[in-house]
Amino acid sequence: MPGLKITDWQGGSTGDLFFKSCLPPEAAQDAVYVLSYTRDEYGFHNLLPWRDRVDLVVMGDSFVYAGGIERPFWDGIYDYSTLSLGMDATATLEQSLILKAYGLPRSPKVVVLAYYEGNDMAGNWEFFFNGSAQKGYERWYADQPLRNFFVTYNILSVLKNRLFAQKCHWPIVDSQGQKRAFLEEEISVLTVPYETLRQSQFYAITRDAIAVMADDVRANGAQFALAYIPTKLHTYWDSIQG
C-alpha cells in the first residue's frame, strides 16, 4: 500500500528453525528490535522523491524489498542512482509488469532480477493460471472468497493453526549433527530429478518469463543481470540426504 507506515518486530528467532519447528520461544538466539519506515508513494521501499532517470533497477520479492531494515538496502552502498522495485510475495511474471510500469520508463542502464529458487517457480505457476496471464490481475483478486479479506477470519485461521497444529517433524539433524529446519513448500522441487523438472510446463513458465524480461530490458537499451538466490535447503542438501 503506497505511503503506508510500517512498524514491525524483527529478530527474536532462529529463522525457519524457530517458526517451522517445535522449538519454544526461549530458544531464540538473536535480539529483538523494532523498526519503522514509510513505504514510498508507489508502495515500494525507496527514498523519496523518485528520480526521473536511474542507473540501476533491482527487481525481486522480499529479498529485494528488504522489509527487515529501515533504510532501502542499497542506501549508502552505491554511488549509482538506484530504484528498488522488490515486493513481497511476487514472482517473475508479476515483476515483469512492475518493471514495465515503473522501472523501464526511467531509462535504467542496468536491470537486476533477483530470482529466488525457493518459491518463485511456484509463484509464476500460480500467477500464470490464476492471475494476469489468464484473466487479469484485478479479476484474480475479485475471484477470491470474500472471507479471505476479513481481518477476523484471518486471525481465527492463525489461532486455529496454532491450537491444532499437526505433529511436529522438525528439526532435522544433518550428517554433522546440526539441527536444520526448512519450509515444506521448498522441499518438493529439489526432490524432482532435474531433467524431469526441466521438461515440465512448471519449469517452462518461469524460464520463459525470465527470457521475456531480459528481452524487454535489452530492447530498452539496458543490460540485464540475473541474480540467483538458492534456498537454505539447497545449500545443506548433501548433508541431509539419507
C-alpha positions in Angstrom: 0.0 0.0 0.0 1.5 3.4 -1.0 2.6 5.7 1.8 1.9 3.0 4.5 3.9 3.4 7.6 5.4 0.1 8.7 6.2 -0.7 12.3 7.4 -4.2 12.9 9.2 -6.6 15.3 12.3 -8.3 13.9 14.6 -10.9 15.4 14.0 -13.0 18.4 14.1 -16.2 16.5 16.4 -18.6 14.6 14.6 -18.1 11.4 12.9 -21.2 9.9 14.3 -23.3 12.7 12.1 -21.4 15.2 9.0 -20.7 13.2 8.8 -24.1 11.4 9.7 -26.3 14.3 8.6 -27.1 17.8 11.3 -25.1 19.5 10.0 -22.9 22.3 10.3 -19.1 22.2 13.1 -19.2 24.8 15.2 -21.0 22.3 15.5 -17.7 20.3 19.1 -16.7 19.9 19.1 -13.2 18.3 17.9 -9.9 19.8 14.5 -8.4 19.2 14.4 -5.0 17.6 11.6 -2.7 16.3 11.9 -0.9 13.0 9.7 1.7 11.4 9.6 3.2 7.9 7.1 4.5 5.4 6.6 2.9 2.0 7.1 5.3 -0.9 4.3 6.7 -3.0 4.1 3.5 -5.1 4.3 1.1 -2.2 8.0 0.1 -2.5 10.9 0.6 -0.2 12.8 3.6 -1.6 13.9 7.1 -0.7 11.7 9.9 -1.8 11.3 11.5 -4.3 11.9 9.1 -7.1 14.3 10.3 -9.8 13.1 10.6 -13.3 16.1 8.6 -14.6 18.0 6.0 -12.7 21.2 3.9 -13.3 20.1 0.7 -11.7 16.7 -1.0 -11.2 16.6 -4.1 -8.9 13.6 -6.5 -9.2 12.7 -9.3 -6.8 10.5 -10.4 -3.9 11.0 -9.9 -0.2 14.8 -10.3 -0.6 14.8 -7.1 -2.6 12.0 -5.3 -0.7 14.1 -5.8 2.5 11.4 -5.1 5.0 13.6 -6.1 7.9 15.7 -2.9 7.7 14.5 0.7 7.9 16.5 2.2 5.1 16.5 0.8 1.5 19.1 -1.9 1.3 21.1 0.0 -1.4 21.2 3.3 0.5 24.8 4.3 1.2 26.2 1.4 -0.8 26.2 2.6 -4.4 27.2 5.9 -6.0 24.7 5.0 -8.7 21.1 6.1 -8.6 19.1 3.0 -7.7 15.4 2.1 -7.7 14.3 -1.0 -5.8 11.1 -2.5 -7.1 11.1 -5.6 -4.9 7.7 -6.6 -3.4 6.8 -9.4 -1.0 5.1 -12.5 -2.5 5.7 -11.6 -6.1 7.5 -13.7 -8.8 8.9 -13.1 -12.2 5.6 -12.8 -14.2 4.2 -10.2 -11.8 7.6 -8.5 -11.5 7.7 -8.0 -15.3 4.5 -6.0 -15.1 6.0 -3.9 -12.3 9.2 -3.3 -14.3 7.3 -2.1 -17.4 5.1 0.2 -15.3 7.8 1.8 -13.0 11.3 0.7 -14.0 11.8 0.9 -17.7 10.2 4.4 -18.1 13.1 5.7 -16.0 15.7 4.5 -18.6 17.9 2.4 -16.4 21.4 1.4 -17.6 21.2 -2.0 -15.8 18.3 -4.1 -14.5 19.0 -6.9 -12.0 16.4 -9.6 -11.4 16.9 -11.4 -8.1 15.4 -14.9 -8.6 14.7 -16.9 -5.5 14.8 -20.7 -6.0 12.5 -21.4 -3.1 9.1 -20.1 -4.3 9.5 -18.0 -7.5 8.8 -21.0 -9.8 5.6 -21.9 -7.8 4.6 -18.2 -7.7 4.9 -17.9 -11.5 2.8 -21.1 -11.9 0.1 -19.7 -9.7 0.1 -16.3 -11.4 0.0 -17.8 -14.8 -3.1 -19.8 -14.2 -4.9 -17.6 -11.7 -3.6 -14.1 -12.4 -2.9 -11.6 -15.1 -1.8 -14.2 -17.8 -5.3 -15.6 -17.9 -8.0 -13.2 -16.7 -6.4 -10.0 -15.4 -4.8 -9.4 -12.0 -7.8 -7.5 -10.7 -10.1 -10.3 -11.7 -7.9 -12.8 -9.9 -8.4 -10.9 -6.6 -12.1 -10.4 -7.4 -12.5 -14.2 -7.6 -11.1 -14.9 -4.2 -13.6 -15.9 -1.4 -14.9 -12.8 0.4 -13.8 -14.2 3.8 -10.2 -14.0 2.7 -10.3 -10.2 3.0 -11.7 -10.1 6.6 -9.2 -9.5 9.4 -11.3 -11.5 11.9 -11.3 -14.6 9.6 -7.5 -14.4 9.1 -6.9 -14.0 12.9 -9.1 -17.0 13.6 -7.3 -19.0 11.0 -3.9 -18.3 12.6 -5.2 -19.2 16.0 -6.7 -22.5 14.7 -3.3 -23.4 13.1 -1.6 -22.7 16.4 -4.1 -24.5 18.6 -4.5 -27.6 16.4 -1.0 -27.8 14.9 -0.1 -31.2 13.5 2.7 -33.3 15.0 6.0 -31.5 14.5 8.5 -33.3 12.3 11.2 -30.6 12.7 14.0 -30.0 13.2 16.1 -32.4 11.0 19.6 -33.4 12.3 22.1 -33.4 9.4 25.2 -35.5 9.0 27.2 -33.0 11.0 24.8 -33.2 14.0 23.4 -29.7 13.3 19.7 -29.0 13.7 18.0 -27.8 10.5 14.5 -26.8 9.5 13.2 -25.9 6.1 10.0 -24.6 4.5 8.0 -27.6 3.4 6.9 -25.9 0.1 10.5 -25.5 -0.9 11.4 -29.2 -0.5 9.3 -30.7 -3.3 11.2 -29.0 -6.2 14.6 -30.4 -5.0 13.2 -33.9 -4.9 12.3 -33.9 -8.6 15.1 -35.1 -11.0 16.4 -32.1 -12.8 15.7 -33.4 -16.3 12.1 -34.2 -15.4 11.7 -30.7 -14.0 13.4 -29.0 -17.0 11.0 -30.7 -19.4 7.9 -29.7 -17.4 5.5 -26.8 -18.0 6.1 -25.8 -14.4 9.7 -25.0 -15.3 8.9 -23.6 -18.8 6.7 -20.8 -17.4 9.5 -19.4 -15.3 12.2 -19.9 -17.9 10.1 -18.1 -20.5 9.2 -15.3 -18.0 12.9 -14.6 -17.3 13.7 -14.7 -21.0 10.9 -12.2 -21.9 12.0 -9.8 -19.1 15.6 -10.0 -20.4 14.4 -9.2 -23.9 12.3 -6.3 -22.7 15.3 -4.8 -20.8 17.7 -5.1 -23.8 15.1 -3.6 -26.1 15.1 -0.6 -23.9 18.9 -0.2 -24.2 19.8 -1.6 -20.8 21.8 -4.5 -19.6 20.1 -7.4 -17.9 21.6 -9.4 -15.0 20.1 -12.4 -13.2 21.0 -12.9 -9.5 20.2 -16.5 -8.4 19.3 -16.9 -4.8 19.4 -20.6 -3.6 17.4 -21.9 -0.8 18.9 -22.9 2.5 17.8 -26.4 1.8 19.8 -26.5 -1.4 22.9 -25.4 0.5 22.5 -28.2 3.0 21.1 -30.8 0.6 24.1 -33.1 0.5 24.4 -33.2 4.3 20.7 -34.1 5.0 20.1 -36.8 2.3 19.7 -40.2 3.9 
